[in-house]
């Protein structure tokens, strides 16, 4: 066993280190075209604009089938208008609102992840700086120890 084991150098530490990767970028690169299409649809359906389009369409559909000329109605009242209206209202209005909430939460999570990534990069830079200082200090300590050992050898030779 060596009395003064030599500490690893920064170059040796860096050689074994895995570089930091941007998880969002890697995730985006791995998405298939169908996944990207699904995300695009989710992003666009999960907006207040889409919600208002569905609301206006449903109001027009209900109005036309309730008040339009009887011979031109495509789903005349009272057939299934009321029941269809009630069930569709639940689905049509809740789906975009849920997606809007999910999109907002997803955007917030992505912003947090980007901030964490930036902090990790800064921390890595600071750790590298500390390691470089420690490496320099280790070199200086070894030099000091070598000088002390040389002086002790000289003193022991002079005393003999």
C-alpha positions as CSV (number, residue, x, y, z in Angstrom):
1,X,0.0,0.0,0.0
2,X,1.4,3.4,-1.0
3,X,1.9,5.8,1.9
4,X,0.7,8.9,0.0
5,X,-1.8,7.8,-2.6
6,X,-2.0,10.2,-5.5
7,X,-5.4,11.8,-5.8
8,X,-7.2,11.6,-9.2
9,X,-6.6,14.5,-11.5
10,X,-9.4,16.6,-12.9
11,X,-8.7,15.1,-16.3
12,X,-9.2,11.6,-14.9
13,X,-12.4,12.6,-13.3
14,X,-13.7,14.3,-16.5
15,X,-12.8,11.2,-18.5
16,X,-15.2,9.0,-16.4
17,X,-18.0,11.6,-16.3
18,X,-21.1,11.4,-18.4
19,X,-21.9,14.8,-19.9
20,X,-25.1,16.5,-18.9
21,X,-27.9,16.1,-21.4
22,X,-31.0,18.3,-22.0
23,X,-33.8,15.8,-21.2
24,X,-36.4,17.9,-23.1
25,X,-34.3,17.9,-26.2
26,X,-33.7,14.2,-26.0
27,X,-37.4,13.5,-25.4
28,X,-38.4,15.6,-28.4
29,X,-35.8,13.9,-30.7
30,X,-37.2,10.4,-29.7
31,X,-40.8,11.3,-30.6
32,X,-42.3,9.6,-33.6
33,X,-44.2,11.6,-36.2
34,X,-47.5,10.2,-34.7
35,X,-46.4,11.3,-31.2
36,X,-45.6,14.8,-32.6
37,X,-49.0,14.9,-34.3
38,X,-50.7,13.8,-31.0
39,X,-48.9,16.6,-29.1
40,X,-49.8,19.1,-31.8
41,X,-53.5,18.2,-31.6
42,X,-53.4,18.3,-27.8
43,X,-51.7,21.7,-27.8
44,X,-54.3,23.1,-30.2
45,X,-57.4,21.4,-28.8
46,X,-56.4,22.4,-25.3
47,X,-56.9,26.1,-25.8
48,X,-59.6,28.5,-24.9
49,X,-60.0,29.3,-28.6
50,X,-61.0,25.7,-29.3
51,X,-63.3,25.8,-26.3
52,X,-65.1,28.8,-27.7
53,X,-65.4,27.2,-31.2
54,X,-67.0,24.1,-29.7
55,X,-69.3,26.3,-27.6
56,X,-70.4,28.4,-30.6
57,X,-70.9,25.3,-32.8
58,X,-73.0,23.6,-30.1
59,X,-75.1,26.7,-29.5
60,X,-75.7,27.0,-33.3
61,X,-76.6,23.3,-33.7
62,X,-79.0,23.5,-30.8
63,X,-80.6,26.7,-32.1
64,X,-81.0,25.5,-35.6
65,X,-82.5,22.2,-34.6
66,X,-84.9,24.0,-32.2
67,X,-85.9,27.1,-34.1
68,X,-84.9,26.6,-37.7
69,X,-87.4,25.8,-40.5
70,X,-89.0,22.3,-39.7
71,X,-88.2,20.9,-43.1
72,X,-84.5,21.9,-42.9
73,X,-83.7,20.7,-39.4
74,X,-81.3,17.7,-39.5
75,X,-82.1,16.6,-35.9
76,X,-85.6,17.9,-35.2
77,X,-86.7,18.7,-31.7
78,X,-87.4,16.9,-29.4
79,X,-85.9,13.7,-31.0
80,X,-82.5,13.3,-29.3
81,X,-81.7,17.0,-29.2
82,X,-82.1,17.5,-25.5
83,X,-80.4,14.3,-24.4
84,X,-77.6,14.6,-26.9
85,X,-77.2,18.2,-26.0
86,X,-76.8,17.4,-22.3
87,X,-74.4,14.5,-22.8
88,X,-72.4,16.4,-25.4
89,X,-72.2,19.5,-23.2
90,X,-70.5,17.5,-20.5
91,X,-68.0,15.9,-23.0
92,X,-67.5,18.9,-25.2
93,X,-66.9,21.5,-22.5
94,X,-65.0,19.3,-20.0
95,X,-62.5,17.8,-22.5
96,X,-61.0,21.1,-23.7
97,X,-61.0,22.6,-20.2
98,X,-59.2,19.5,-18.8
99,X,-56.7,19.7,-21.7
100,X,-56.2,23.4,-21.1
101,X,-55.3,22.7,-17.5
102,X,-53.0,19.8,-18.5
103,X,-51.2,22.0,-21.1
104,X,-50.7,24.8,-18.5
105,X,-49.4,22.3,-16.0
106,X,-47.1,20.7,-18.7
107,X,-45.8,24.1,-19.7
108,X,-45.1,24.9,-16.0
109,X,-43.3,21.6,-15.6
110,X,-41.2,22.2,-18.7
111,X,-40.2,25.7,-17.4
112,X,-39.2,24.2,-14.1
113,X,-37.2,21.4,-15.8
114,X,-35.3,24.0,-17.9
115,X,-34.6,26.0,-14.8
116,X,-33.3,22.9,-13.1
117,X,-31.2,22.1,-16.1
118,X,-29.6,25.6,-16.0
119,X,-28.9,25.2,-12.3
120,X,-27.3,21.8,-12.9
121,X,-25.0,23.3,-15.6
122,X,-24.0,26.1,-13.2
123,X,-23.4,23.6,-10.4
124,X,-21.3,21.4,-12.7
125,X,-19.2,24.5,-13.6
126,X,-18.7,25.4,-10.0
127,X,-17.8,21.9,-9.0
128,X,-15.2,21.7,-11.8
129,X,-13.7,25.0,-10.5
130,X,-13.6,23.6,-7.0
131,X,-12.0,20.4,-8.3
132,X,-9.4,22.4,-10.2
133,X,-8.5,24.3,-7.0
134,X,-8.3,21.1,-5.0
135,X,-6.1,19.5,-7.7
136,X,-3.8,22.5,-7.6
137,X,-3.8,22.4,-3.8
138,X,-3.0,18.7,-3.9
139,X,0.0,19.4,-6.2
140,X,1.2,22.1,-3.9
141,X,0.9,19.9,-0.8
142,X,2.8,17.1,-2.6
143,X,5.5,19.6,-3.5
144,X,5.7,20.8,0.1
145,X,5.8,17.3,1.4
146,X,8.6,16.4,-1.0
147,X,10.6,19.5,0.1
148,X,10.1,18.6,3.7
149,X,11.3,15.0,3.0
150,X,14.3,16.4,1.1
151,X,15.1,18.7,4.1
152,X,14.8,15.8,6.5
153,X,17.1,13.7,4.4
154,X,19.7,16.5,4.3
155,X,19.4,17.0,8.0
156,X,19.8,13.3,8.7
157,X,22.8,13.1,6.4
158,X,24.4,16.2,8.0
159,X,23.8,14.7,11.5
160,X,25.5,11.4,10.6
